[in-house]
Amino acid sequence: MKKTQPRSKEAADKATGQRGPRASARKKDQLNLIPGLRDRLVAEFDAAGVPPRRRIPQLSRVTGRTSPTARRWLDPEQPGLPDLESFARLCQSMSVSVEYLLGLSSERN
């Protein structure tokens, strides 16, 4: 008969779907970046006088991504974050810092 090894507490929690103190600590430290990015993109477009119907095409042009991809960055129902290259292009084209565009800082540069 084959003996089974006892599981560690972490492995047992993972297998049963329970979360230990480490998982809850990680959850507390997580950042919710999507609203910050979306809000800052909208604010930048508002400040530049870009009408809502022109925002998706402009995001697509600046980043080289398709309209459905760019639309997700502004969509409150099915939000998404840009890939790193697109994000860098957005920051450069808007002349803003990474921290500002993510909503982590109030300083534009």
C-alpha positions as CSV (number, residue, x, y, z in Angstrom):
1,M,0.0,0.0,0.0
2,K,1.3,3.4,-1.0
3,K,1.6,6.0,1.7
4,T,0.7,9.6,0.9
5,Q,2.7,12.5,2.1
6,P,1.0,15.0,4.4
7,R,0.3,18.3,2.7
8,S,1.6,21.6,3.9
9,K,-1.0,24.0,5.2
10,E,-0.6,26.2,2.0
11,A,-1.0,23.2,-0.3
12,A,-4.1,22.0,1.6
13,D,-5.6,25.5,1.5
14,K,-5.0,25.7,-2.3
15,A,-6.5,22.2,-2.8
16,T,-9.6,23.1,-0.9
17,G,-10.0,26.6,-2.2
18,Q,-9.5,28.2,1.2
19,R,-7.3,31.2,1.6
20,G,-4.7,31.6,4.3
21,P,-3.2,34.8,5.7
22,R,-0.7,35.1,2.8
23,A,-3.5,35.2,0.2
24,S,-5.5,37.8,2.1
25,A,-2.4,40.0,2.6
26,R,-1.7,39.8,-1.2
27,K,-5.3,40.8,-1.9
28,K,-5.0,43.8,0.3
29,D,-1.9,45.0,-1.5
30,Q,-3.3,44.7,-4.9
31,L,-3.9,47.8,-6.9
32,N,-7.0,48.5,-8.9
33,L,-5.3,50.2,-11.9
34,I,-8.1,50.0,-14.4
35,P,-10.3,52.8,-13.1
36,G,-7.2,55.0,-12.6
37,L,-6.0,54.5,-16.2
38,R,-9.5,54.9,-17.7
39,D,-10.2,58.1,-15.7
40,R,-6.9,59.6,-16.6
41,L,-7.3,58.8,-20.3
42,V,-10.7,60.4,-20.3
43,A,-9.4,63.5,-18.4
44,E,-6.6,63.9,-20.9
45,F,-9.0,63.6,-23.8
46,D,-11.3,66.1,-22.2
47,A,-8.4,68.6,-21.6
48,A,-7.3,68.2,-25.2
49,G,-10.9,68.8,-26.4
50,V,-11.1,65.3,-28.1
51,P,-14.8,64.4,-28.5
52,P,-15.9,60.9,-27.3
53,R,-16.4,59.6,-30.8
54,R,-12.8,60.4,-31.7
55,R,-11.1,58.8,-28.6
56,I,-11.0,55.2,-29.8
57,P,-9.6,56.0,-33.2
58,Q,-7.0,58.3,-31.6
59,L,-6.0,55.5,-29.2
60,S,-5.7,53.1,-32.1
61,R,-3.6,55.5,-34.1
62,V,-1.2,56.3,-31.3
63,T,-0.7,52.7,-30.2
64,G,-1.2,50.8,-33.4
65,R,-3.8,48.6,-31.8
66,T,-7.2,47.7,-33.2
67,S,-10.3,49.7,-32.2
68,P,-11.8,46.8,-30.2
69,T,-8.6,46.6,-28.2
70,A,-8.4,50.3,-27.6
71,R,-12.1,50.4,-26.7
72,R,-11.5,48.1,-23.8
73,W,-9.2,50.7,-22.2
74,L,-12.1,53.1,-21.9
75,D,-15.0,50.6,-21.4
76,P,-16.4,50.7,-17.8
77,E,-18.2,47.4,-18.3
78,Q,-15.4,45.2,-19.6
79,P,-12.3,47.1,-18.7
80,G,-8.8,46.2,-19.7
81,L,-5.2,47.5,-19.5
82,P,-3.0,48.1,-22.5
83,D,0.1,46.0,-23.2
84,L,3.4,47.6,-22.1
85,E,4.3,48.9,-25.5
86,S,0.9,50.5,-26.0
87,F,1.1,52.0,-22.5
88,A,4.5,53.5,-23.2
89,R,3.2,55.0,-26.4
90,L,0.2,56.5,-24.6
91,C,2.5,58.1,-22.0
92,Q,4.8,59.5,-24.6
93,S,2.0,60.8,-26.9
94,M,0.2,62.5,-23.9
95,S,3.5,63.7,-22.3
96,V,2.6,62.3,-18.9
97,S,4.4,60.0,-16.5
98,V,3.6,56.3,-16.0
99,E,2.5,57.0,-12.4
100,Y,0.1,59.7,-13.5
101,L,-1.6,57.7,-16.2
102,L,-2.1,54.8,-13.8
103,G,-3.7,57.1,-11.2
104,L,-0.8,56.6,-8.7
105,S,0.3,60.2,-8.8
106,S,-1.3,63.6,-9.2
107,E,1.8,65.0,-11.0
108,R,1.5,64.8,-14.8
109,N,5.3,64.6,-15.3
